[in-house]
Amino acid sequence: GEDRISFLPEPLLCHILSFLTTEQAVWTSVLSSRWRYLWKWVPRLELNTLDFTNDQVCVDFIHEFLAFQGEHYLREFKLTIDYDGFKSKVYLYKPCLGRVLDMMRKLERFQFQVENKFGPGAIDDIDDVIRTRLTLSACEALVCLKLHHVSLDELALISCSPVLEDLKICLSKDDSVVALRVRSPSLKSFVLRRAEPFYARGRSVVIDAPKLEYLSLLDYYHFKRFEIISKAESLKVDIDVEFELMSDYLSETKIICNLVKNFSGVKDMTISWKTLEFIYIYPIPKLHDLTRLRAAMCLNASPKLLPIVLESCPNLKHLKLELVIDSPYAVSTRLSTVRLPLVSSLESVEMETPVTEIATELSLARYFMKNSKKLKKLVLRLNNESTGDHQHKRGVLERLVKYSRRCKLSQFEVLPVVPTPSPWPGYVYVKSNRF
């Protein structure tokens, strides 16, 4: 067939290539003579050191790419360093990283990301150049900053970018950051992650970002103090952490309450099952402004956890539950043995759940129908493969459908779910890496 794509204008072709990885874009150079150098005009460079025979080849590639484009074209830079202590020569990257960071001073918008795959302390030379260059006026063009396992001894640099919109930081155990201060008039999204557990005392996080619309906390929470000074009214919060409790230094209740009190005005929240386990042990202050909640919880413990969640969110309108089985041998608590509160504000409930032998999921659905006077919508997504292919007893679902009609719901749906296979035998819930 006729090659019509090659007749498109070069700026449009470069725009198309910008949706590919750098490796994929390079492959297009063999299509024809016209495509030979087009990939070099893509204003984004995304590299992994494993894709090169050695570090010197990777460094030469970066220098050649920058020399071809000049100093005013590159807008996004991502380097993933897979460090091998016996073969890698990471000090070679110091000049080219410094060159990239110096370019930011001459640009209006720039995105920068460095990821150290082999943990903290492995690339001290690169840490030094990042600390040196990511200060003062160099940050004036920085729109997106992502640092993964890059040790920093001070993070005042975050306040130096007047256009920073997206910030992602993965802290390491070698960080000497005592107070992580995020001050940005333009920041809209902030993801803070600790990928490894360790006990840290006296550390704090302070966020002053009046336009902050999204906040995500991942993996391990260990801060003595967490404070949000300013944020957008529409802030959405995603909490997926395990608390590192230090009873000899700070009480468990204070650690958790210190975090949750910052979300008193939040209207939209997502919370993981492992975080809910701590909230069950250490009750939190009421979230009166929360109207939309997405929560994952273990189905076996849901009858005990759900009352605490509902009582903590007295004005909740929209609830989306992901019920998971933490172990196929766990015993579910019967809903009839637990006292559940009246939910007067709920308007819609969506549940994705395995099918259990004692039909706990159907009892939950019936509970919401019976005790939510304003309920208009209930969607039940059933996964009958995640618990040994259990089936509900004959007539149970039919009775639930009839009951929904008596409750005058505007929408009631029961849908099948095809589960994603888990690589871990015996478990059906796998949390994806979102960083």
PAMILO-721650 format. One record per residue (C-alpha): residue in three letters; x, y, z. Coordinates in steps of 0.1 Angstrom, whole numbers, padded with zeros to 4 digits, always signed. Last residue first. Layout:
REM PAMILO-721650
ALAXYZ;...
REM end
This chain:
REM PAMILO-721650
PHE+0051+0055+0410;ARG+0020+0035+0409;ASN+0034+0000+0415;SER+0003-0022+0414;LYS-0013-0037+0445;VAL-0020-0074+0441;TYR-0051-0090+0455;VAL-0060-0126+0447;TYR-0036-0144+0471;GLY-0030-0181+0474;PRO-0002-0183+0449;TRP+0014-0149+0441;PRO+0015-0140+0404;SER-0021-0129+0405;PRO-0044-0133+0375;THR-0066-0103+0368;PRO-0102-0111+0377;VAL-0130-0113+0351;VAL-0160-0096+0368;PRO-0197-0104+0364;LEU-0223-0077+0369;VAL-0253-0072+0392;GLU-0269-0039+0386;PHE-0294-0018+0405;GLN-0303+0017+0393;SER-0332+0041+0403;LEU-0336+0022+0436;LYS-0372+0019+0449;CYS-0363-0001+0480;ARG-0391-0026+0471;ARG-0374-0030+0438;SER-0341-0038+0454;TYR-0357-0065+0475;LYS-0368-0083+0444;VAL-0333-0082+0430;LEU-0319-0096+0463;ARG-0345-0124+0462;GLU-0333-0133+0427;LEU-0297-0133+0439;VAL-0304-0158+0466;GLY-0326-0180+0445;ARG-0302-0209+0442;LYS-0273-0207+0466;HIS-0244-0184+0455;GLN-0215-0201+0437;HIS-0179-0204+0448;ASP-0153-0208+0421;GLY-0124-0213+0445;THR-0124-0178+0459;SER-0112-0156+0431;GLU-0132-0172+0403;ASN-0167-0160+0413;ASN-0159-0123+0409;LEU-0191-0103+0414;ARG-0196-0066+0405;LEU-0225-0051+0425;VAL-0238-0017+0414;LEU-0262+0002+0437;LYS-0278+0035+0427;LYS-0304+0057+0443;LEU-0297+0054+0480;LYS-0314+0083+0500;LYS-0328+0061+0528;SER-0296+0041+0532;ASN-0303+0015+0558;LYS-0322-0012+0539;MET-0305-0010+0505;PHE-0270-0006+0521;TYR-0276-0037+0543;ARG-0289-0057+0514;ALA-0257-0050+0495;LEU-0236-0060+0525;SER-0256-0092+0530;LEU-0249-0100+0493;GLU-0212-0095+0498;THR-0212-0117+0529;ALA-0226-0146+0508;ILE-0217-0174+0532;GLU-0197-0193+0506;THR-0181-0161+0493;VAL-0182-0146+0458;PRO-0154-0121+0453;THR-0162-0084+0454;GLU-0164-0052+0434;MET-0189-0029+0452;GLU-0204+0003+0439;VAL-0227+0024+0462;SER-0246+0055+0454;GLU-0267+0081+0473;LEU-0254+0077+0508;SER-0265+0104+0533;SER-0287+0085+0558;VAL-0264+0056+0566;LEU-0277+0039+0597;PRO-0250+0022+0617;LEU-0240-0014+0615;ARG-0240-0038+0645;VAL-0221-0070+0638;THR-0232-0106+0643;SER-0256-0105+0613;LEU-0228-0096+0590;ARG-0211-0129+0595;THR-0174-0126+0599;SER-0154-0143+0572;VAL-0128-0170+0580;ALA-0095-0167+0563;TYR-0082-0198+0544;PRO-0083-0182+0509;SER-0061-0154+0523;ASP-0062-0116+0519;ILE-0095-0119+0501;VAL-0105-0085+0485;LEU-0134-0061+0486;GLU-0131-0031+0465;LEU-0157-0006+0477;LYS-0169+0026+0460;LEU-0189+0049+0481;HIS-0207+0081+0470;LYS-0227+0104+0494;LEU-0207+0104+0526;ASN-0219+0129+0552;PRO-0212+0110+0584;CYS-0177+0098+0572;SER-0160+0084+0604;GLU-0192+0065+0613;LEU-0192+0049+0578;VAL-0155+0038+0580;ILE-0159+0025+0615;PRO-0190+0006+0606;LEU-0173-0009+0575;LEU-0143-0023+0593;LYS-0160-0050+0614;PRO-0183-0063+0586;SER-0154-0059+0562;ALA-0130-0082+0580;ASN-0133-0113+0557;LEU-0139-0090+0527;CYS-0105-0074+0532;MET-0108-0037+0524;ALA-0103-0014+0495;ALA-0118+0021+0497;ARG-0130+0047+0473;LEU-0148+0076+0491;ARG-0168+0106+0479;THR-0186+0130+0502;LEU-0159+0138+0528;ASP-0167+0171+0545;HIS-0175+0157+0579;LEU-0143+0136+0582;LYS-0146+0124+0618;PRO-0114+0120+0638;ILE-0096+0086+0634;PRO-0100+0053+0653;TYR-0067+0035+0661;ILE-0071-0003+0656;TYR-0096+0000+0627;ILE-0076+0029+0613;PHE-0045+0007+0612;GLU-0063-0020+0591;LEU-0077+0008+0569;THR-0042+0016+0558;LYS-0036-0020+0546;TRP-0070-0020+0528;SER-0062+0011+0508;ILE-0078+0046+0509;THR-0090+0069+0482;MET-0105+0102+0491;ASP-0127+0130+0477;LYS-0142+0158+0498;VAL-0112+0169+0518;GLY-0119+0195+0545;SER-0107+0174+0575;PHE-0078+0160+0555;ASN-0050+0174+0576;LYS-0066+0158+0607;VAL-0058+0124+0591;LEU-0020+0127+0594;ASN-0017+0138+0630;CYS-0045+0113+0639;ILE-0023+0085+0626;ILE+0009+0094+0644;LYS-0010+0106+0675;THR-0028+0073+0679;GLU+0003+0052+0677;SER+0020+0072+0704;LEU+0053+0088+0697;TYR+0088+0078+0708;ASP+0087+0044+0725;SER+0055+0035+0706;MET+0072+0039+0672;LEU+0047+0028+0646;GLU+0058+0026+0610;PHE+0024+0031+0595;GLU+0016+0011+0563;VAL+0006+0033+0535;ASP-0019+0036+0506;ILE-0035+0070+0510;ASP-0049+0088+0479;VAL-0062+0123+0485;LYS-0082+0146+0462;LEU-0079+0183+0467;SER-0109+0203+0453;GLU-0105+0232+0479;ALA-0069+0236+0467;LYS-0042+0234+0493;SER-0025+0254+0521;ILE-0007+0247+0553;ILE-0008+0209+0550;GLU+0011+0194+0580;PHE+0027+0160+0587;ARG+0047+0157+0618;LYS+0064+0126+0633;PHE+0067+0111+0599;HIS+0070+0073+0593;TYR+0045+0063+0566;TYR+0056+0034+0545;ASP+0042+0024+0510;LEU+0026+0054+0493;LEU+0011+0088+0500;SER-0007+0105+0472;LEU-0019+0141+0470;TYR-0039+0156+0442;GLU-0053+0191+0436;LEU-0026+0213+0451;LYS-0032+0249+0440;PRO-0025+0266+0474;ALA+0007+0245+0479;ASP+0023+0248+0513;ILE+0031+0213+0523;VAL+0051+0205+0555;VAL+0066+0171+0560;SER+0084+0161+0592;ARG+0112+0139+0606;GLY+0117+0135+0643;ARG+0125+0098+0643;ALA+0131+0075+0614;TYR+0125+0038+0617;PHE+0130+0020+0584;PRO+0107+0004+0558;GLU+0115+0006+0521;ALA+0097+0022+0491;ARG+0090+0055+0508;ARG+0067+0075+0486;LEU+0054+0110+0483;VAL+0033+0119+0453;PHE+0024+0156+0448;SER+0001+0170+0421;LYS-0010+0206+0414;LEU+0021+0227+0424;SER+0018+0263+0411;PRO+0024+0284+0442;SER+0050+0260+0455;ARG+0063+0253+0489;VAL+0071+0217+0498;ARG+0092+0214+0529;LEU+0107+0181+0539;ALA+0121+0186+0573;VAL+0148+0163+0586;VAL+0162+0153+0552;SER+0193+0132+0558;ASP+0183+0107+0531;ASP+0201+0074+0534;LYS+0169+0054+0541;SER+0155+0065+0507;LEU+0127+0088+0498;CYS+0107+0084+0465;ILE+0097+0118+0453;LYS+0071+0128+0428;LEU+0063+0164+0420;ASP+0040+0177+0392;GLU+0031+0213+0387;LEU+0063+0233+0391;VAL+0059+0268+0375;PRO+0074+0291+0402;SER+0103+0266+0408;CYS+0125+0276+0438;SER+0102+0262+0465;ILE+0111+0226+0456;LEU+0148+0235+0458;ALA+0145+0237+0496;LEU+0148+0200+0495;GLU+0180+0194+0515;ASP+0203+0164+0519;LEU+0190+0147+0489;SER+0194+0110+0481;VAL+0181+0099+0447;HIS+0160+0068+0453;HIS+0134+0079+0428;LEU+0133+0117+0419;LYS+0104+0130+0397;LEU+0102+0167+0389;CYS+0076+0181+0365;VAL+0072+0218+0355;LEU+0108+0230+0360;ALA+0114+0263+0341;GLU+0125+0284+0370;CYS+0144+0256+0387;ALA+0179+0265+0375;SER+0174+0300+0390;LEU+0184+0288+0425;THR+0189+0251+0430;LEU+0185+0219+0411;ARG+0221+0222+0397;THR+0241+0215+0428;ARG+0218+0189+0444;ILE+0214+0171+0411;VAL+0252+0171+0406;ASP+0258+0157+0440;ASP+0232+0130+0438;ILE+0248+0120+0405;ASP+0281+0114+0422;ASP+0264+0096+0451;ILE+0249+0070+0427;ALA+0246+0038+0448;GLY+0236+0053+0481;PRO+0200+0046+0477;GLY+0185+0017+0458;PHE+0193-0002+0427;LYS+0168+0012+0403;ASN+0179+0048+0406;GLU+0153+0069+0388;VAL+0160+0104+0374;GLN+0132+0125+0361;PHE+0131+0161+0347;GLN+0103+0179+0330;PHE+0108+0214+0315;ARG+0088+0245+0306;GLU+0099+0280+0297;LEU+0135+0271+0288;LYS+0169+0288+0291;ARG+0176+0280+0328;MET+0165+0244+0321;MET+0195+0239+0299;ASP+0218+0238+0330;LEU+0199+0207+0341;VAL+0206+0189+0309;ARG+0243+0199+0309;GLY+0247+0188+0345;LEU+0231+0155+0336;CYS+0256+0152+0307;PRO+0286+0159+0329;LYS+0276+0136+0358;TYR+0267+0106+0337;LEU+0302+0092+0337;TYR+0302+0090+0375;VAL+0278+0061+0370;LYS+0305+0037+0359;SER+0286+0004+0362;LYS+0302-0030+0360;PHE+0307-0043+0396;GLY+0283-0021+0414;ASP+0255-0027+0388;TYR+0232+0003+0387;ASP+0201+0003+0366;ILE+0199+0040+0361;THR+0166+0052+0346;LEU+0170+0086+0329;LYS+0140+0108+0320;PHE+0142+0142+0302;GLU+0114+0164+0290;ARG+0114+0197+0271;LEU+0145+0195+0248;TYR+0145+0222+0221;HIS+0164+0253+0233;GLU+0199+0240+0239;GLY+0208+0224+0205;GLN+0189+0195+0191;PHE+0219+0176+0175;ALA+0243+0184+0203;LEU+0218+0172+0229;PHE+0213+0138+0211;GLU+0250+0134+0206;HIS+0256+0140+0243;ILE+0229+0116+0254;PHE+0242+0089+0230;ASP+0278+0094+0243;VAL+0265+0089+0279;CYS+0247+0057+0269;VAL+0278+0043+0251;GLN+0300+0052+0281;ASP+0276+0034+0305;ASN+0279+0000+0288;THR+0262-0021+0261;PHE+0231+0001+0262;ASP+0194-0007+0269;LEU+0202-0014+0305;THR+0210+0023+0310;ASN+0173+0031+0305;LEU+0165+0062+0285;GLU+0137+0087+0278;LEU+0145+0118+0259;ARG+0117+0142+0249;PRO+0117+0171+0224;VAL+0114+0147+0194;TRP+0138+0162+0168;LYS+0162+0133+0171;TRP+0135+0109+0160;LEU+0133+0126+0126;TYR+0169+0117+0118;ARG+0165+0087+0095;TRP+0128+0091+0088;ARG+0133+0109+0055;SER+0159+0083+0044;SER+0134+0055+0049;LEU+0119+0032+0075;VAL+0152+0025+0093;SER+0149+0056+0115;THR+0116+0044+0129;TRP+0135+0022+0154;VAL+0148+0053+0171;ALA+0113+0063+0180;GLN+0107+0029+0197;GLU+0138+0034+0219;THR+0129+0070+0227;THR+0095+0058+0239;LEU+0066+0066+0217;PHE+0040+0094+0220;SER+0066+0120+0209;LEU+0069+0101+0176;ILE+0035+0115+0165;HIS+0045+0150+0174;CYS+0077+0145+0154;LEU+0056+0134+0124;LEU+0034+0165+0128;PRO+0065+0188+0128;GLU+0078+0170+0098;PRO+0048+0176+0076;LEU+0029+0145+0065;PHE+0041+0127+0033;SER+0057+0099+0053;ILE+0023+0090+0067;ARG+0009+0083+0032;ASP+0030+0052+0024;GLU+0009+0036-0004;GLY+0000+0000+0000;
REM end
